[in-house]
Amino acid sequence: IAFCTNATDAPNLAIYGLVRPGDKVATSSMEHNSVRRPLRRMRDLGADVVIVEADSTGVVDPDRVRAVVDGARLIAITHASNVNGALQPIAEIGRIARDHDALLLVDAAQSIGAMPIDVQAMNVDLLAFPGHKSLMGPSGTGGLYIGPRVDVAELVPLHAGGTGVRSEDDVQPLELPSRYESGTVNTLGIAGLAAGIKHISALGINE
């Protein structure tokens, strides 16, 4: 987990860190601006961004993803819509990503803390989340889960600076999470986020 300032900072790290001009990205018509706008910027810079239309209920058919995913570096998709609450079939889309050697970025802003999420079972490589919604933490907190299929040498940090490790080097270290946490993180906010998660864990997510 690399701590970020919110669930906009986290997908920005994933998208700008991974996608280069000429790369192909598959996404959906249901995305929040925290994903849609960075992808639009990358499209303007030369990335091939393919938008898969959802059905009338807001759900994306995995077969539509499968039809466009060949050659994609990344699939970026929301878990739950912030507009109508539609849940996407993440596990099936994750299997498609694995089959086509693409990485799967999931925006879990509306779902984490409100329902169980198993990144391994759902084949998720990167998961962006906020602290201030259903995790019951304070605003200004969030993070990016970075799975083992992600090559951290290829995921370029958005910032460079103090990390507290390898201070003798003038390049950002590869160690996680220091590679993506330049400067002092929001320690008090993260402590509040930990308290929220502890409360949810004690109560049980189904409550």
C-alpha positions in Angstrom: 0.0 0.0 0.0 1.3 3.4 -1.0 -0.5 6.1 1.0 -1.9 8.9 -1.1 -3.9 12.0 -0.4 -7.2 10.6 -1.7 -8.8 8.3 -4.4 -7.9 10.8 -7.1 -4.2 10.9 -6.3 -4.1 7.1 -6.3 -5.4 6.4 -9.9 -3.3 9.4 -11.1 -0.2 7.5 -9.8 -1.3 4.3 -11.5 -2.2 5.9 -14.8 0.5 8.5 -15.2 3.0 6.0 -13.7 2.3 3.2 -16.2 0.8 4.6 -19.4 3.1 5.9 -22.1 2.2 7.6 -25.4 1.4 4.7 -27.8 0.1 2.4 -25.1 -3.4 1.0 -25.2 -5.8 1.3 -22.3 -9.3 -0.2 -22.0 -11.8 1.6 -19.7 -15.5 1.9 -19.3 -18.2 4.6 -19.9 -18.9 4.5 -16.1 -15.7 6.0 -14.8 -15.4 8.8 -12.3 -13.4 11.9 -13.3 -10.5 10.6 -11.2 -9.9 8.0 -13.9 -11.6 9.6 -16.9 -9.6 12.8 -16.9 -6.1 11.4 -16.5 -7.0 8.9 -19.3 -8.2 11.8 -21.5 -4.8 13.6 -20.9 -2.9 10.5 -21.8 -5.1 10.1 -24.9 -4.1 13.7 -25.9 -0.5 12.7 -25.4 -0.8 9.7 -27.8 -2.2 6.8 -25.8 -4.9 4.7 -27.4 -7.8 4.8 -24.9 -10.7 2.5 -25.8 -14.0 3.1 -23.9 -16.3 0.1 -23.4 -19.9 1.2 -23.2 -22.0 -0.1 -20.3 -25.5 -1.5 -20.7 -28.6 0.5 -19.6 -28.1 -0.5 -16.0 -24.5 0.7 -16.0 -22.9 -2.7 -16.0 -20.0 -3.5 -18.4 -20.3 -6.9 -20.2 -16.9 -8.7 -19.8 -17.2 -9.9 -23.4 -17.1 -6.3 -24.6 -13.9 -5.9 -22.6 -12.5 -9.1 -24.1 -13.2 -7.9 -27.6 -11.0 -4.8 -27.3 -8.3 -5.9 -24.8 -5.7 -7.3 -27.2 -2.5 -5.3 -26.9 -3.7 -3.3 -23.9 -1.2 -2.4 -21.2 -3.9 -1.5 -18.7 -7.6 -2.0 -18.0 -9.0 0.8 -15.8 -12.4 0.3 -14.3 -14.5 1.3 -11.4 -15.9 -1.3 -9.0 -19.1 0.6 -8.1 -20.5 3.6 -9.9 -20.7 6.8 -8.0 -23.8 7.7 -10.1 -26.1 4.6 -9.8 -24.2 2.1 -7.7 -23.8 -0.4 -10.5 -21.3 -3.1 -9.6 -18.9 -4.3 -12.3 -17.9 -8.0 -12.6 -14.3 -7.3 -11.5 -13.2 -10.9 -11.0 -14.2 -11.8 -14.6 -12.6 -8.7 -16.0 -9.5 -9.5 -14.0 -9.3 -13.0 -15.5 -9.5 -11.4 -19.0 -6.6 -9.0 -18.0 -4.5 -12.0 -16.9 -5.3 -13.9 -20.1 -4.1 -10.9 -22.2 -1.1 -9.9 -20.0 -2.7 -6.6 -19.1 -2.8 -5.0 -15.7 -6.1 -4.3 -13.9 -6.6 -1.0 -12.1 -9.8 -0.8 -10.0 -11.3 2.3 -8.6 -12.8 1.1 -5.3 -13.8 4.6 -4.0 -17.5 3.6 -3.6 -17.1 0.0 -2.5 -14.1 -0.5 -0.2 -15.4 -0.7 3.4 -19.0 -1.3 2.2 -18.4 -4.8 0.8 -15.7 -7.4 0.9 -12.9 -7.0 -1.6 -10.3 -9.8 -2.2 -7.7 -8.5 -4.6 -6.2 -11.9 -5.2 -9.5 -13.7 -5.9 -10.6 -10.7 -8.1 -7.3 -10.6 -10.0 -6.7 -7.0 -9.2 -3.2 -5.6 -9.8 -3.8 -2.0 -8.7 -6.6 -0.8 -6.4 -7.2 2.9 -5.6 -9.2 3.8 -2.5 -10.1 6.8 -0.3 -10.0 6.8 3.5 -12.9 9.1 4.1 -15.8 7.2 2.7 -16.8 3.7 3.9 -13.5 3.1 5.6 -14.6 5.9 8.0 -11.2 7.6 8.0 -10.6 11.4 7.7 -10.5 13.3 4.5 -7.1 13.7 2.9 -6.3 10.0 3.2 -6.3 7.1 0.7 -3.9 4.8 -1.0 -3.0 2.6 -3.9 -2.6 -1.2 -3.5 0.2 -2.4 -5.8 0.1 -6.1 -6.5 3.0 -8.5 -7.3 2.4 -8.4 -11.1 3.3 -4.7 -11.2 6.9 -4.0 -12.0 7.7 -1.1 -9.7 10.6 -0.1 -12.0 8.0 0.5 -14.7 5.5 2.3 -12.4 7.1 5.8 -12.4 6.5 7.9 -9.2 4.6 11.2 -9.6 6.9 12.8 -7.1 10.5 12.5 -6.0 12.0 13.6 -2.7 12.6 12.6 0.9 11.8 9.0 1.9 13.9 8.3 4.9 15.7 5.4 3.0 18.7 5.5 0.7 19.3 9.2 1.5 22.7 9.0 -0.1 21.2 8.4 -3.6 19.8 11.2 -5.8 17.2 8.9 -7.4 14.0 7.7 -6.0 14.4 4.3 -4.3 12.7 1.2 -5.6 11.6 -0.1 -2.2 7.9 0.0 -1.4 6.2 2.1 -0.3 9.0 4.6 -0.2 9.1 4.8 -4.0 5.7 6.5 -4.0 5.7 8.3 -0.6 7.9 11.3 -1.0 8.0 13.7 2.0 6.1 13.3 5.2 2.8 11.4 4.8 -0.4 12.4 6.6 0.5 10.5 9.7 -2.4 11.8 11.8 -4.9 11.1 9.0 -3.5 7.6 8.5 -3.9 7.0 12.3 -7.5 8.0 11.9 -7.9 5.8 8.9 -6.5 2.9 11.0 -9.1 3.6 13.7 -11.9 3.5 11.1 -10.7 0.2 9.7 -10.4 -1.3 13.2 -14.0 -0.2 13.9 -15.2 -1.8 10.7 -13.3 -5.0 11.4 -14.7 -5.3 14.9 -18.2 -4.5 13.7 -18.1 -6.8 10.7 -18.4 -5.5 7.2 -21.9 -7.0 6.7 -23.2 -4.6 9.4 
